[in-house]
Amino acid sequence: MALSWTNALIAAGSALGGALALVLAAHVAFRLLARRWPPGAALSDSARVPFRALALVIAANGWVASVRPRGAEHWGWSAGALGLRITGIVVGAWLLCAVLLFLEDLTLGRARTDVRDNRVARRVRTQVLLVRRLTVAAVVVVALGAILLSFPGVRALGASVLASAGLISVVAALAAQSTLANVFAGIQLAFNDAIKVEDAVIVEAEWGTIEEITLSYVVVRIWDDRRMILPSTYFTTTPFQNWTRRNSELMGSVEMDLDWRVDTDRLRAHLPTVMAAAGDMWDGRVSHLQVTDAVEGLVRVRVLVTSYDAPTLYDLRCHVREALVGWLREEQPDALPRWRIA
C-alpha cells in the first residue's frame, strides 16, 4: 500500500510539474508574441484562466491514466475518468470561446463608427456582433454534443441518428418554425447589407436608428429614446425605409407655408448666411430654396439641405427653420401666413 501511495504521489507531482511547465512555456510564448504583435498581451490576459484550467485538467487526466490499475472496471475509476473528460470538454470550449471572441473584438475595435463616413465600419460592426453570437452558440452546441457522445449509450444512439437520412427531414422541419426562421433572417440581415447598426430607418411610421441586431430580433432606437423590438423576419418580409444604406450623408427639407407677398429672392439671398452660421452641421453639398406649391392662399417654400448623418441633419433642419422664421419676422413681416376672408 505504501508503494502504491508513493507511486500516486510521484505521478501527481509529475502531472503538476508538466502542467506548470506547459503554463510557463505558454507564458513565455505570449511574451515573445506581444513584442511583435501588441494585442498578444491582451490575448494572454483573456485566455490565461481557461488555459490554466485546461492544463490542470490535462494533468489530472494524466495522473488518473498513470495510477489507474490496468483492467480495472470499478465504477469509481470510470466515473472519475468520465468526469475529467467532461470537464476537459467544458474548459476547452471555454478557452476556444475566449480566443475566438478576442479575435472578433479585435476586428470590432478597428471598425470606428465615430467618424463622418462610417458606412463600412457600421457594416463590419453589424457582422462581427452577429458572428460573436454565432460563435458562442456553435461552440456550446459542439461542446454539448461532445459531452453527450462521451456516454456509451448516447454515443451509439447518436451514431445511428447521424447515419440516418431522416435527420435531414428533421432539420428541415425545425427550420420551418418561426423561431429558426427569425434566426436565419438575422443571419441574412447581417450579411446582405439591408440594415446595419446605426442605420437611420423608418419602420411602422416611426423614425429611428438600428441599435442592435441579434439572431432573432432587431432593436430600433426611436428618436425620443423609446425602443421598438421587431422580429428579424420583419426586415425580410416588410417594406421599410433605410436612409443610410449606401452612405451616411443625408438630404433633408424644411418646409414653410408663407403669404403670397413673400419675397423669395430676398429669402433665397439670405439662405447662405443661415448655412454659414450652421457651422459643422452643414456638409457644404446642397442648400436650395424653391417654391413647391402655391394653393389655398399660401405659398409653400421648401429648403433642401444636406448633412453628414441623421442626428446632425435633424439639428441642421431645426437651425434653418428657426433662422428663417426669425429673419422673416424681422425683415419681411408681410410674408407671415395669414388668411383672407372676402
N, C-alpha and C positions, 0 to 999 in steps of 0.2 A: 504493500500500500504506500509506504514511504517513497519507493522508487517511482510509482505512478504519479504521486503528488509532485515529486521533483521534476518529472518529465513535463507535467502540466504547467508548472511554474516556468520552466525553461521555454516551453513553447509559447506561453503567454508573453514572456519577456522578448522573445524573438519576434512575435507578431507586433507587439507595441513598438519595438525598435524599427521594424520595417515600415510601420505606419509613420513613425516620426521621420525616418529618412525620406519617405515619399513626400511628406509635407514640407520638409526643408528643401528638397530638390525643387518642388513646385514654387516655393517662395523665392529661391534664387533665380529660377527661370523667369518669373514675373518681374523681378527687379531688373534683370537684363532686358526684358521686353519693354519695360517702362522707359528705359533710356532711349530706345529707338522709336517707340510708339507711346506718346504721353498718356493716351487713355488706358494703357496697360495697368497703371496703378489703380485706377477706378475699377477695372475689371477684377483685379485681385481682391479689392475690398468687397465687391459684390459676391464673388464666388468663394470667399475664404471659409465661411461657416459650413456651407454644404459640402465643400471639398474635404474639409477636415472630418466631417461626419462620415463621408463616404470612405475615407481612409481608415477610420475606426471600424466601420462595418467590414471592410475587406480584411482587416487584421483579425477581427472576431471570427470571420469565416475561415481564415487560415488556421486559427487556433483550434476551432472545432474539428476541422479536417485532420489536424495532426494528432489530436488526443482521442478522437472517436475510435473505439475498437473496431477493427475490420469485421465486417459481417454482422455488426450489432444492429438489431432491428427494434431496440427498445423505443417506446413511444416518446420518451423524453428527448433522445437524440434527434429523432425525426422532427418533433415539434420545434426544437431549438434551431435545427438547420432550416426548416421552413420559415420560421420567424426571421432569421437573419437574411434569408433570400428575399422575403417581402420587404424588410427594412432596406436592403440594398437597392431594390427597385424604386422605393419611395425616395430615398436620398439621391439616387441617380437622376430621377425625374426632377427633383428639386434643383440639383446642380445644372442640369440641361436647361431648365427654365430660366435660371439666373443668368446663364451665359447668353442665351438667345434674347432675353429681354434687354440685357445690357447692350447688345449689338443693335437692337431695334431702337433703343433710347438714344444711342449714339447717332443713328440716322435722323431721329426726330430732333435732336439738338441742332443739327445743321440746317434744318428747314425753318428759317426765320420768317415769322409772319408779321413782324413789327416794321416792315419796310413798305414802301409805297406799292410797288408791283410785286405782290406776294402770291400770285395765282399758282405758280409751280410749287411754292412752299406749302400752300394750303392743300394741294393735291397730294403731295408726299406725306404730309401730316395725317390726312384722312386715311390713306392707305396703310401707313405704319400703325396707327392706332387700331385699325381693324385686324391687321396681321398679328398684333400683340395678343388680341383676344383669341384669334385662331390658334396661335402658338400654344397658349396655356391650355386651351381646350384639347388640342391634338395630343400634347404631352400627357395630360391627365387621362385621356381615353386609352392611349398606348400603355401607360403605366397600369391602369386598371386591368386591361387585357392581359398584360404580363403577369400580374398578381393572380388573376383567375386561372391562367394556364399553369400556375405553379402547383395547383391541386390536381392530383392524378385523375380524379373523376371528371372534373371540369375540362381538363386537357383533352380527354377522349371525346367528350361532348362537343367541345369547340372544334376539334379537327373534323368531326363528322358534319357539323353545320357549315363550316367554311368550305368543305368539299362539295356540298350540295348546291345544285343550281337554284334551289328555292331561295337562297339568300338574296339573290338579285331582285326577285319579286318582292321580298320583304322590305328591302331598302327602298325600292321604287314606291311601295305603298306608303311607307313612312314619309317619304319626300313629298307626297301629295298633301300631307297635313298642313294646316295653316301655320303651325309653329316653325316647321322646317322651311316652309315657303318664305317666311319672313327672314330666316337665316340666309337662304340662298339669295333673296332680294338684297339683303345687307351686303353680301359679298359682291354682288353685281354693282351696287351703288359705289362701292369703294374703288372699283377698277374701270367703270365705264365713264367716269368724269362727268356724270349728270349733275351731281352735287358734291361739294367739298366743305370741309369745316370752314366756317366764317363766310360762306356764300350768302349774299343777300337774296332772299326769296320772298314770294308772296304765295301763301297757302291758306286756303279757307278764308279768303278775303282779309288776311292779316299779313302785315309786313314784318319780317324778322330776319334773323341770321341763323345759319346752321351752327348749333353749339356742339353737338355730339352725334356721331354715327356709330351705332352698335350693331351687333349681329341680328337683332330683331326689331329695333325701333330707332327713330331719329328724333332728337330733341331740337326744337326750333325756339330760339330766344326771341320773343316778341319785343317790339320797340319799347313797351312800357315795363319790361323786365318780367313779364309772365313767361311761362314755359309751355309750349304746345308739344305733346308727345304723340307722334304719329308712327304707325307700323311701317316697316321698311317697304312693304308692298304698296303703300300709298304712292310712293315716288316712282314706282314702276308701272302703275296702272291708272294714275290720275294726273291730268294736266296741271302744271304749276309753272310759275314764272321764276326764272333764275336770272338775276340782274348781273351777276359777276361770273358767269360760266367761262368766258374767254379771257377777260381781263378784269382788273379791279376798278378801272376808270368807269365813271357813270355820267350820264346826262340827265338832268332834271329840269323841271319847268316851274315857273312862278306865274300864276295867272291872276289878273285883277280885272274886275268889271268897273269901267270908268264912264264918265259922262262924255257925250259926243263932242264937247268943247275941248277935250284934252288935246294938247299939242304934242303929238307923238314924235315930231322931230326933236323938240327940246328934251323930251323924255329919253329918246334914244341917245342924244348927245351927252346926257348926264350919266348914262349907264357905265361908261369906262371909269368914271370917278368912283362909282359904287364898287366895281370889281377891284379897283386898285386898293380900296380900303378893306377888302376881304382878306388881304394878306395871303397866307399859305393855304387858305381854304379853296382858292381857285387855282386850277392847274394851267390856266392860260390858253386852253384849247378853243372853247366856244363861249361866246356871250352875245346872243342875238335877241333883239326885241322886235316883235311882229304883232300886228293886229290880226287876230284869228277869227273874230266874229263881230258882228255889229247888228244886233237884232233886239227888239223889245226895249228900246230906249237906252241901251247901254252898249259900250264898246269894250270888247274883251281883248286885253293886251296880254301877250304871253312872252315871258323872258326865258330863254334857254341858256342854261349854264352847265358847266362840267366841273367835276372834282375827282379826287384820287380814289375815294372809296365811299361806301354808302353812308356811314356816320358823318363824314366830313361834308358830303353833298347835302345832307339834311340841314346841317348848321349853315352852309352857304345859302341855301334857299331861304332860310329864315332871315339871314342877314340882308339879302337882296330885297326881300319883301318889306322888312322894316325900313330900310334906307329909302326905297322908292315911295312908300307911304308917307314918310316924314317929309321928303322933298316935295311931293305933290301938295301936302297940306300947307307948306310954307310958300312954295313958288307958283303953284297952279291950283289954288283953291277951287276955281271953277271946274276943274277936272274931276272933282269928287263926285261920286254917283248920286243922282237924285231922280225922283220920279215926278213926272209932269202929268197933271190931270186937266184936261180941257173940257 
